[in-house]
Amino acid sequence: MKYGEYRFLDKKLIEFKRTIKEMVSMKKLVILIILILTAISCSYMEGGERLIRERGRRCRYNYKGEVQHCEFIN
């Protein structure tokens, strides 16, 4: 092989390495976005469950003191 052929191969190898680095960085970015969206959706769901738990309830009792019916207060 001549020097020009080596130089051509070096350029192609450098381009290939650069492409691999870009793919790895894109993969990391996609993983980061997925993790952020998962955390946001989980915190959103947790907030909704917390609101339901924190809403007031009104219960009705019979003459024995037993709970007959409970309802949420809006």
PyMOL Python script that loads the backbone (N, CA, C, O; Angstrom):
from pymol import cmd

cmd.read_pdbstr("""\
ATOM      1  N   MET A   1       0.831  -1.182   0.000  1.00  0.00           N
ATOM      2  CA  MET A   1       0.000   0.000   0.000  1.00  0.00           C
ATOM      3  C   MET A   1       0.875   1.245   0.000  1.00  0.00           C
ATOM      4  O   MET A   1       1.969   1.274   0.565  1.00  0.00           O
ATOM      5  N   LYS A   2       0.362   2.240  -0.640  1.00  0.00           N
ATOM      6  CA  LYS A   2       1.095   3.490  -0.707  1.00  0.00           C
ATOM      7  C   LYS A   2       0.633   4.407   0.412  1.00  0.00           C
ATOM      8  O   LYS A   2      -0.365   4.142   1.082  1.00  0.00           O
ATOM      9  N   TYR A   3       1.369   5.484   0.601  1.00  0.00           N
ATOM     10  CA  TYR A   3       1.085   6.440   1.664  1.00  0.00           C
ATOM     11  C   TYR A   3      -0.310   7.035   1.510  1.00  0.00           C
ATOM     12  O   TYR A   3      -1.006   7.236   2.505  1.00  0.00           O
ATOM     13  N   GLY A   4      -0.727   7.319   0.282  1.00  0.00           N
ATOM     14  CA  GLY A   4      -2.049   7.905   0.029  1.00  0.00           C
ATOM     15  C   GLY A   4      -3.170   6.967   0.456  1.00  0.00           C
ATOM     16  O   GLY A   4      -4.209   7.413   0.942  1.00  0.00           O
ATOM     17  N   GLU A   5      -2.956   5.666   0.272  1.00  0.00           N
ATOM     18  CA  GLU A   5      -3.969   4.693   0.676  1.00  0.00           C
ATOM     19  C   GLU A   5      -4.090   4.653   2.201  1.00  0.00           C
ATOM     20  O   GLU A   5      -5.197   4.554   2.730  1.00  0.00           O
ATOM     21  N   TYR A   6      -2.975   4.728   2.899  1.00  0.00           N
ATOM     22  CA  TYR A   6      -3.013   4.757   4.365  1.00  0.00           C
ATOM     23  C   TYR A   6      -3.738   6.000   4.862  1.00  0.00           C
ATOM     24  O   TYR A   6      -4.522   5.957   5.810  1.00  0.00           O
ATOM     25  N   ARG A   7      -3.449   7.099   4.192  1.00  0.00           N
ATOM     26  CA  ARG A   7      -4.071   8.365   4.584  1.00  0.00           C
ATOM     27  C   ARG A   7      -5.590   8.291   4.393  1.00  0.00           C
ATOM     28  O   ARG A   7      -6.354   8.768   5.232  1.00  0.00           O
ATOM     29  N   PHE A   8      -6.014   7.690   3.283  1.00  0.00           N
ATOM     30  CA  PHE A   8      -7.440   7.509   3.018  1.00  0.00           C
ATOM     31  C   PHE A   8      -8.077   6.645   4.103  1.00  0.00           C
ATOM     32  O   PHE A   8      -9.164   6.952   4.594  1.00  0.00           O
ATOM     33  N   LEU A   9      -7.393   5.562   4.474  1.00  0.00           N
ATOM     34  CA  LEU A   9      -7.918   4.670   5.506  1.00  0.00           C
ATOM     35  C   LEU A   9      -7.968   5.369   6.867  1.00  0.00           C
ATOM     36  O   LEU A   9      -8.900   5.159   7.644  1.00  0.00           O
ATOM     37  N   ASP A  10      -6.966   6.197   7.151  1.00  0.00           N
ATOM     38  CA  ASP A  10      -6.958   6.948   8.405  1.00  0.00           C
ATOM     39  C   ASP A  10      -8.142   7.907   8.474  1.00  0.00           C
ATOM     40  O   ASP A  10      -8.782   8.033   9.518  1.00  0.00           O
ATOM     41  N   LYS A  11      -8.433   8.581   7.362  1.00  0.00           N
ATOM     42  CA  LYS A  11      -9.573   9.490   7.327  1.00  0.00           C
ATOM     43  C   LYS A  11     -10.875   8.732   7.561  1.00  0.00           C
ATOM     44  O   LYS A  11     -11.734   9.178   8.321  1.00  0.00           O
ATOM     45  N   LYS A  12     -11.012   7.593   6.908  1.00  0.00           N
ATOM     46  CA  LYS A  12     -12.231   6.799   7.075  1.00  0.00           C
ATOM     47  C   LYS A  12     -12.355   6.290   8.506  1.00  0.00           C
ATOM     48  O   LYS A  12     -13.455   6.254   9.057  1.00  0.00           O
ATOM     49  N   LEU A  13     -11.244   5.900   9.109  1.00  0.00           N
ATOM     50  CA  LEU A  13     -11.266   5.420  10.488  1.00  0.00           C
ATOM     51  C   LEU A  13     -11.634   6.547  11.441  1.00  0.00           C
ATOM     52  O   LEU A  13     -12.401   6.340  12.381  1.00  0.00           O
ATOM     53  N   ILE A  14     -11.101   7.721  11.211  1.00  0.00           N
ATOM     54  CA  ILE A  14     -11.435   8.883  12.050  1.00  0.00           C
ATOM     55  C   ILE A  14     -12.915   9.227  11.911  1.00  0.00           C
ATOM     56  O   ILE A  14     -13.575   9.522  12.907  1.00  0.00           O
ATOM     57  N   GLU A  15     -13.443   9.193  10.691  1.00  0.00           N
ATOM     58  CA  GLU A  15     -14.867   9.460  10.481  1.00  0.00           C
ATOM     59  C   GLU A  15     -15.725   8.417  11.176  1.00  0.00           C
ATOM     60  O   GLU A  15     -16.756   8.747  11.762  1.00  0.00           O
ATOM     61  N   PHE A  16     -15.306   7.163  11.113  1.00  0.00           N
ATOM     62  CA  PHE A  16     -16.045   6.085  11.768  1.00  0.00           C
ATOM     63  C   PHE A  16     -16.054   6.278  13.285  1.00  0.00           C
ATOM     64  O   PHE A  16     -17.091   6.110  13.927  1.00  0.00           O
ATOM     65  N   LYS A  17     -14.912   6.627  13.854  1.00  0.00           N
ATOM     66  CA  LYS A  17     -14.834   6.861  15.297  1.00  0.00           C
ATOM     67  C   LYS A  17     -15.721   8.034  15.704  1.00  0.00           C
ATOM     68  O   LYS A  17     -16.391   7.982  16.736  1.00  0.00           O
ATOM     69  N   ARG A  18     -15.722   9.082  14.900  1.00  0.00           N
ATOM     70  CA  ARG A  18     -16.551  10.251  15.181  1.00  0.00           C
ATOM     71  C   ARG A  18     -18.037   9.875  15.132  1.00  0.00           C
ATOM     72  O   ARG A  18     -18.826  10.319  15.966  1.00  0.00           O
ATOM     73  N   THR A  19     -18.402   9.058  14.150  1.00  0.00           N
ATOM     74  CA  THR A  19     -19.784   8.607  14.027  1.00  0.00           C
ATOM     75  C   THR A  19     -20.191   7.787  15.244  1.00  0.00           C
ATOM     76  O   THR A  19     -21.294   7.954  15.763  1.00  0.00           O
ATOM     77  N   ILE A  20     -19.312   6.904  15.700  1.00  0.00           N
ATOM     78  CA  ILE A  20     -19.597   6.084  16.882  1.00  0.00           C
ATOM     79  C   ILE A  20     -19.762   6.975  18.108  1.00  0.00           C
ATOM     80  O   ILE A  20     -20.670   6.750  18.908  1.00  0.00           O
ATOM     81  N   LYS A  21     -18.906   7.979  18.274  1.00  0.00           N
ATOM     82  CA  LYS A  21     -19.013   8.898  19.414  1.00  0.00           C
ATOM     83  C   LYS A  21     -20.335   9.655  19.378  1.00  0.00           C
ATOM     84  O   LYS A  21     -20.970   9.845  20.415  1.00  0.00           O
ATOM     85  N   GLU A  22     -20.757  10.092  18.182  1.00  0.00           N
ATOM     86  CA  GLU A  22     -22.026  10.799  18.057  1.00  0.00           C
ATOM     87  C   GLU A  22     -23.190   9.889  18.405  1.00  0.00           C
ATOM     88  O   GLU A  22     -24.145  10.319  19.052  1.00  0.00           O
ATOM     89  N   MET A  23     -23.118   8.636  17.981  1.00  0.00           N
ATOM     90  CA  MET A  23     -24.176   7.684  18.289  1.00  0.00           C
ATOM     91  C   MET A  23     -24.256   7.417  19.791  1.00  0.00           C
ATOM     92  O   MET A  23     -25.350   7.308  20.345  1.00  0.00           O
ATOM     93  N   VAL A  24     -23.112   7.314  20.444  1.00  0.00           N
ATOM     94  CA  VAL A  24     -23.088   7.083  21.885  1.00  0.00           C
ATOM     95  C   VAL A  24     -23.656   8.285  22.620  1.00  0.00           C
ATOM     96  O   VAL A  24     -24.417   8.125  23.574  1.00  0.00           O
ATOM     97  N   SER A  25     -23.296   9.485  22.187  1.00  0.00           N
ATOM     98  CA  SER A  25     -23.823  10.677  22.853  1.00  0.00           C
ATOM     99  C   SER A  25     -25.325  10.800  22.627  1.00  0.00           C
ATOM    100  O   SER A  25     -26.045  11.224  23.531  1.00  0.00           O
ATOM    101  N   MET A  26     -25.814  10.439  21.444  1.00  0.00           N
ATOM    102  CA  MET A  26     -27.250  10.471  21.188  1.00  0.00           C
ATOM    103  C   MET A  26     -27.962   9.430  22.035  1.00  0.00           C
ATOM    104  O   MET A  26     -29.055   9.682  22.542  1.00  0.00           O
ATOM    105  N   LYS A  27     -27.353   8.265  22.190  1.00  0.00           N
ATOM    106  CA  LYS A  27     -27.949   7.211  23.013  1.00  0.00           C
ATOM    107  C   LYS A  27     -28.046   7.680  24.461  1.00  0.00           C
ATOM    108  O   LYS A  27     -29.063   7.455  25.117  1.00  0.00           O
ATOM    109  N   LYS A  28     -27.011   8.322  24.959  1.00  0.00           N
ATOM    110  CA  LYS A  28     -27.031   8.843  26.328  1.00  0.00           C
ATOM    111  C   LYS A  28     -28.118   9.910  26.478  1.00  0.00           C
ATOM    112  O   LYS A  28     -28.806   9.961  27.497  1.00  0.00           O
ATOM    113  N   LEU A  29     -28.269  10.751  25.473  1.00  0.00           N
ATOM    114  CA  LEU A  29     -29.286  11.790  25.510  1.00  0.00           C
ATOM    115  C   LEU A  29     -30.687  11.184  25.539  1.00  0.00           C
ATOM    116  O   LEU A  29     -31.547  11.639  26.294  1.00  0.00           O
ATOM    117  N   VAL A  30     -30.915  10.174  24.729  1.00  0.00           N
ATOM    118  CA  VAL A  30     -32.222   9.511  24.696  1.00  0.00           C
ATOM    119  C   VAL A  30     -32.515   8.861  26.044  1.00  0.00           C
ATOM    120  O   VAL A  30     -33.635   8.959  26.545  1.00  0.00           O
ATOM    121  N   ILE A  31     -31.529   8.204  26.634  1.00  0.00           N
ATOM    122  CA  ILE A  31     -31.708   7.570  27.939  1.00  0.00           C
ATOM    123  C   ILE A  31     -32.016   8.631  28.992  1.00  0.00           C
ATOM    124  O   ILE A  31     -32.888   8.429  29.837  1.00  0.00           O
ATOM    125  N   LEU A  32     -31.313   9.746  28.949  1.00  0.00           N
ATOM    126  CA  LEU A  32     -31.563  10.830  29.901  1.00  0.00           C
ATOM    127  C   LEU A  32     -32.985  11.372  29.764  1.00  0.00           C
ATOM    128  O   LEU A  32     -33.656  11.614  30.767  1.00  0.00           O
ATOM    129  N   ILE A  33     -33.438  11.561  28.546  1.00  0.00           N
ATOM    130  CA  ILE A  33     -34.796  12.059  28.313  1.00  0.00           C
ATOM    131  C   ILE A  33     -35.830  11.070  28.836  1.00  0.00           C
ATOM    132  O   ILE A  33     -36.818  11.471  29.451  1.00  0.00           O
ATOM    133  N   ILE A  34     -35.609   9.784  28.596  1.00  0.00           N
ATOM    134  CA  ILE A  34     -36.545   8.764  29.084  1.00  0.00           C
ATOM    135  C   ILE A  34     -36.596   8.772  30.608  1.00  0.00           C
ATOM    136  O   ILE A  34     -37.676   8.683  31.192  1.00  0.00           O
ATOM    137  N   LEU A  35     -35.444   8.877  31.250  1.00  0.00           N
ATOM    138  CA  LEU A  35     -35.411   8.903  32.709  1.00  0.00           C
ATOM    139  C   LEU A  35     -36.117  10.137  33.270  1.00  0.00           C
ATOM    140  O   LEU A  35     -36.838  10.048  34.264  1.00  0.00           O
ATOM    141  N   ILE A  36     -35.909  11.274  32.636  1.00  0.00           N
ATOM    142  CA  ILE A  36     -36.562  12.504  33.095  1.00  0.00           C
ATOM    143  C   ILE A  36     -38.076  12.389  32.945  1.00  0.00           C
ATOM    144  O   ILE A  36     -38.821  12.762  33.852  1.00  0.00           O
ATOM    145  N   LEU A  37     -38.530  11.878  31.809  1.00  0.00           N
ATOM    146  CA  LEU A  37     -39.972  11.729  31.600  1.00  0.00           C
ATOM    147  C   LEU A  37     -40.573  10.739  32.586  1.00  0.00           C
ATOM    148  O   LEU A  37     -41.691  10.939  33.060  1.00  0.00           O
ATOM    149  N   THR A  38     -39.845   9.679  32.896  1.00  0.00           N
ATOM    150  CA  THR A  38     -40.326   8.708  33.877  1.00  0.00           C
ATOM    151  C   THR A  38     -40.453   9.347  35.252  1.00  0.00           C
ATOM    152  O   THR A  38     -41.449   9.146  35.947  1.00  0.00           O
ATOM    153  N   ALA A  39     -39.445  10.117  35.644  1.00  0.00           N
ATOM    154  CA  ALA A  39     -39.487  10.780  36.953  1.00  0.00           C
ATOM    155  C   ALA A  39     -40.629  11.781  37.018  1.00  0.00           C
ATOM    156  O   ALA A  39     -41.309  11.880  38.040  1.00  0.00           O
ATOM    157  N   ILE A  40     -40.847  12.520  35.946  1.00  0.00           N
ATOM    158  CA  ILE A  40     -41.926  13.507  35.924  1.00  0.00           C
ATOM    159  C   ILE A  40     -43.275  12.814  36.017  1.00  0.00           C
ATOM    160  O   ILE A  40     -44.141  13.248  36.778  1.00  0.00           O
ATOM    161  N   SER A  41     -43.465  11.748  35.258  1.00  0.00           N
ATOM    162  CA  SER A  41     -44.764  11.072  35.289  1.00  0.00           C
ATOM    163  C   SER A  41     -45.010  10.431  36.645  1.00  0.00           C
ATOM    164  O   SER A  41     -46.141  10.438  37.130  1.00  0.00           O
ATOM    165  N   CYS A  42     -43.969   9.874  37.272  1.00  0.00           N
ATOM    166  CA  CYS A  42     -44.145   9.270  38.593  1.00  0.00           C
ATOM    167  C   CYS A  42     -44.485  10.329  39.633  1.00  0.00           C
ATOM    168  O   CYS A  42     -45.352  10.105  40.478  1.00  0.00           O
ATOM    169  N   SER A  43     -43.818  11.473  39.586  1.00  0.00           N
ATOM    170  CA  SER A  43     -44.122  12.524  40.560  1.00  0.00           C
ATOM    171  C   SER A  43     -45.508  13.093  40.315  1.00  0.00           C
ATOM    172  O   SER A  43     -46.190  13.482  41.263  1.00  0.00           O
ATOM    173  N   TYR A  44     -45.934  13.149  39.066  1.00  0.00           N
ATOM    174  CA  TYR A  44     -47.274  13.633  38.753  1.00  0.00           C
ATOM    175  C   TYR A  44     -48.326  12.688  39.320  1.00  0.00           C
ATOM    176  O   TYR A  44     -49.313  13.127  39.910  1.00  0.00           O
ATOM    177  N   MET A  45     -48.107  11.382  39.138  1.00  0.00           N
ATOM    178  CA  MET A  45     -49.051  10.398  39.663  1.00  0.00           C
ATOM    179  C   MET A  45     -49.074  10.438  41.190  1.00  0.00           C
ATOM    180  O   MET A  45     -50.136  10.342  41.805  1.00  0.00           O
ATOM    181  N   GLU A  46     -47.907  10.578  41.790  1.00  0.00           N
ATOM    182  CA  GLU A  46     -47.831  10.641  43.249  1.00  0.00           C
ATOM    183  C   GLU A  46     -48.580  11.866  43.776  1.00  0.00           C
ATOM    184  O   GLU A  46     -49.245  11.796  44.809  1.00  0.00           O
ATOM    185  N   GLY A  47     -48.470  12.973  43.071  1.00  0.00           N
ATOM    186  CA  GLY A  47     -49.171  14.183  43.486  1.00  0.00           C
ATOM    187  C   GLY A  47     -50.675  14.005  43.432  1.00  0.00           C
ATOM    188  O   GLY A  47     -51.391  14.488  44.309  1.00  0.00           O
ATOM    189  N   GLY A  48     -51.162  13.316  42.412  1.00  0.00           N
ATOM    190  CA  GLY A  48     -52.594  13.053  42.309  1.00  0.00           C
ATOM    191  C   GLY A  48     -53.088  12.159  43.433  1.00  0.00           C
ATOM    192  O   GLY A  48     -54.152  12.396  44.006  1.00  0.00           O
ATOM    193  N   GLU A  49     -52.313  11.132  43.743  1.00  0.00           N
ATOM    194  CA  GLU A  49     -52.686  10.239  44.844  1.00  0.00           C
ATOM    195  C   GLU A  49     -52.666  10.995  46.175  1.00  0.00           C
ATOM    196  O   GLU A  49     -53.523  10.775  47.030  1.00  0.00           O
ATOM    197  N   ARG A  50     -51.690  11.881  46.344  1.00  0.00           N
ATOM    198  CA  ARG A  50     -51.606  12.660  47.576  1.00  0.00           C
ATOM    199  C   ARG A  50     -52.816  13.572  47.717  1.00  0.00           C
ATOM    200  O   ARG A  50     -53.363  13.711  48.811  1.00  0.00           O
ATOM    201  N   LEU A  51     -53.238  14.195  46.620  1.00  0.00           N
ATOM    202  CA  LEU A  51     -54.419  15.064  46.673  1.00  0.00           C
ATOM    203  C   LEU A  51     -55.662  14.284  47.087  1.00  0.00           C
ATOM    204  O   LEU A  51     -56.483  14.777  47.861  1.00  0.00           O
ATOM    205  N   ILE A  52     -55.795  13.078  46.572  1.00  0.00           N
ATOM    206  CA  ILE A  52     -56.950  12.261  46.940  1.00  0.00           C
ATOM    207  C   ILE A  52     -56.911  11.942  48.428  1.00  0.00           C
ATOM    208  O   ILE A  52     -57.938  11.991  49.105  1.00  0.00           O
ATOM    209  N   ARG A  53     -55.714  11.612  48.942  1.00  0.00           N
ATOM    210  CA  ARG A  53     -55.589  11.293  50.366  1.00  0.00           C
ATOM    211  C   ARG A  53     -55.843  12.510  51.246  1.00  0.00           C
ATOM    212  O   ARG A  53     -56.369  12.377  52.351  1.00  0.00           O
ATOM    213  N   GLU A  54     -55.470  13.707  50.761  1.00  0.00           N
ATOM    214  CA  GLU A  54     -55.587  14.901  51.586  1.00  0.00           C
ATOM    215  C   GLU A  54     -56.983  15.526  51.532  1.00  0.00           C
ATOM    216  O   GLU A  54     -57.305  16.382  52.356  1.00  0.00           O
ATOM    217  N   ARG A  55     -57.800  15.117  50.587  1.00  0.00           N
ATOM    218  CA  ARG A  55     -59.155  15.668  50.524  1.00  0.00           C
ATOM    219  C   ARG A  55     -59.907  15.271  51.781  1.00  0.00           C
ATOM    220  O   ARG A  55     -59.724  14.177  52.314  1.00  0.00           O
ATOM    221  N   GLY A  56     -60.753  16.173  52.244  1.00  0.00           N
ATOM    222  CA  GLY A  56     -61.523  15.891  53.449  1.00  0.00           C
ATOM    223  C   GLY A  56     -62.606  14.856  53.195  1.00  0.00           C
ATOM    224  O   GLY A  56     -63.118  14.736  52.082  1.00  0.00           O
ATOM    225  N   ARG A  57     -62.948  14.112  54.236  1.00  0.00           N
ATOM    226  CA  ARG A  57     -64.032  13.144  54.140  1.00  0.00           C
ATOM    227  C   ARG A  57     -65.065  13.442  55.226  1.00  0.00           C
ATOM    228  O   ARG A  57     -64.738  13.878  56.330  1.00  0.00           O
ATOM    229  N   ARG A  58     -66.285  13.196  54.876  1.00  0.00           N
ATOM    230  CA  ARG A  58     -67.379  13.359  55.839  1.00  0.00           C
ATOM    231  C   ARG A  58     -68.033  11.988  55.973  1.00  0.00           C
ATOM    232  O   ARG A  58     -68.450  11.384  54.985  1.00  0.00           O
ATOM    233  N   CYS A  59     -68.113  11.514  57.194  1.00  0.00           N
ATOM    234  CA  CYS A  59     -68.681  10.192  57.438  1.00  0.00           C
ATOM    235  C   CYS A  59     -69.962  10.308  58.253  1.00  0.00           C
ATOM    236  O   CYS A  59     -70.107  11.198  59.091  1.00  0.00           O
ATOM    237  N   ARG A  60     -70.879   9.399  57.994  1.00  0.00           N
ATOM    238  CA  ARG A  60     -72.124   9.328  58.751  1.00  0.00           C
ATOM    239  C   ARG A  60     -72.082   8.073  59.627  1.00  0.00           C
ATOM    240  O   ARG A  60     -71.630   7.007  59.208  1.00  0.00           O
ATOM    241  N   TYR A  61     -72.556   8.236  60.816  1.00  0.00           N
ATOM    242  CA  TYR A  61     -72.530   7.136  61.782  1.00  0.00           C
ATOM    243  C   TYR A  61     -73.959   6.811  62.214  1.00  0.00           C
ATOM    244  O   TYR A  61     -74.835   7.676  62.216  1.00  0.00           O
ATOM    245  N   ASN A  62     -74.172   5.555  62.576  1.00  0.00           N
ATOM    246  CA  ASN A  62     -75.486   5.183  63.108  1.00  0.00           C
ATOM    247  C   ASN A  62     -75.511   5.400  64.618  1.00  0.00           C
ATOM    248  O   ASN A  62     -74.538   5.889  65.192  1.00  0.00           O
ATOM    249  N   TYR A  63     -76.602   5.042  65.251  1.00  0.00           N
ATOM    250  CA  TYR A  63     -76.743   5.286  66.691  1.00  0.00           C
ATOM    251  C   TYR A  63     -75.763   4.472  67.528  1.00  0.00           C
ATOM    252  O   TYR A  63     -75.532   4.807  68.690  1.00  0.00           O
ATOM    253  N   LYS A  64     -75.169   3.389  66.959  1.00  0.00           N
ATOM    254  CA  LYS A  64     -74.196   2.575  67.689  1.00  0.00           C
ATOM    255  C   LYS A  64     -72.775   3.130  67.545  1.00  0.00           C
ATOM    256  O   LYS A  64     -71.851   2.653  68.205  1.00  0.00           O
ATOM    257  N   GLY A  65     -72.600   4.137  66.684  1.00  0.00           N
ATOM    258  CA  GLY A  65     -71.279   4.702  66.453  1.00  0.00           C
ATOM    259  C   GLY A  65     -70.520   4.033  65.315  1.00  0.00           C
ATOM    260  O   GLY A  65     -69.333   4.286  65.113  1.00  0.00           O
ATOM    261  N   GLU A  66     -71.214   3.184  64.579  1.00  0.00           N
ATOM    262  CA  GLU A  66     -70.586   2.511  63.439  1.00  0.00           C
ATOM    263  C   GLU A  66     -70.667   3.397  62.200  1.00  0.00           C
ATOM    264  O   GLU A  66     -71.626   4.149  62.025  1.00  0.00           O
ATOM    265  N   VAL A  67     -69.672   3.305  61.358  1.00  0.00           N
ATOM    266  CA  VAL A  67     -69.635   4.100  60.126  1.00  0.00           C
ATOM    267  C   VAL A  67     -70.626   3.516  59.136  1.00  0.00           C
ATOM    268  O   VAL A  67     -70.579   2.328  58.818  1.00  0.00           O
ATOM    269  N   GLN A  68     -71.525   4.366  58.652  1.00  0.00           N
ATOM    270  CA  GLN A  68     -72.506   3.944  57.656  1.00  0.00           C
ATOM    271  C   GLN A  68     -72.064   4.320  56.238  1.00  0.00           C
ATOM    272  O   GLN A  68     -72.195   3.539  55.295  1.00  0.00           O
ATOM    273  N   HIS A  69     -71.540   5.538  56.124  1.00  0.00           N
ATOM    274  CA  HIS A  69     -71.210   6.021  54.777  1.00  0.00           C
ATOM    275  C   HIS A  69     -70.176   7.144  54.907  1.00  0.00           C
ATOM    276  O   HIS A  69     -70.283   7.992  55.792  1.00  0.00           O
ATOM    277  N   CYS A  70     -69.175   7.142  54.020  1.00  0.00           N
ATOM    278  CA  CYS A  70     -68.187   8.225  53.963  1.00  0.00           C
ATOM    279  C   CYS A  70     -68.151   8.782  52.557  1.00  0.00           C
ATOM    280  O   CYS A  70     -68.260   8.040  51.582  1.00  0.00           O
ATOM    281  N   GLU A  71     -67.999  10.087  52.455  1.00  0.00           N
ATOM    282  CA  GLU A  71     -67.898  10.724  51.136  1.00  0.00           C
ATOM    283  C   GLU A  71     -66.833  11.817  51.192  1.00  0.00           C
ATOM    284  O   GLU A  71     -66.535  12.366  52.252  1.00  0.00           O
ATOM    285  N   PHE A  72     -66.270  12.116  50.024  1.00  0.00           N
ATOM    286  CA  PHE A  72     -65.253  13.155  49.936  1.00  0.00           C
ATOM    287  C   PHE A  72     -65.906  14.525  49.904  1.00  0.00           C
ATOM    288  O   PHE A  72     -66.958  14.712  49.293  1.00  0.00           O
ATOM    289  N   ILE A  73     -65.277  15.472  50.563  1.00  0.00           N
ATOM    290  CA  ILE A  73     -65.741  16.859  50.525  1.00  0.00           C
ATOM    291  C   ILE A  73     -64.943  17.567  49.441  1.00  0.00           C
ATOM    292  O   ILE A  73     -63.712  17.524  49.445  1.00  0.00           O
ATOM    293  N   ASN A  74     -65.633  18.215  48.520  1.00  0.00           N
ATOM    294  CA  ASN A  74     -64.949  18.880  47.408  1.00  0.00           C
ATOM    295  C   ASN A  74     -64.311  20.162  47.830  1.00  0.00           C
ATOM    296  O   ASN A  74     -63.695  20.844  47.011  1.00  0.00           O
TER     297      ASN A  74
END
""", "prot")
cmd.dss("prot")
cmd.show_as("cartoon", "prot")
cmd.util.cbc("prot")
cmd.orient("prot")
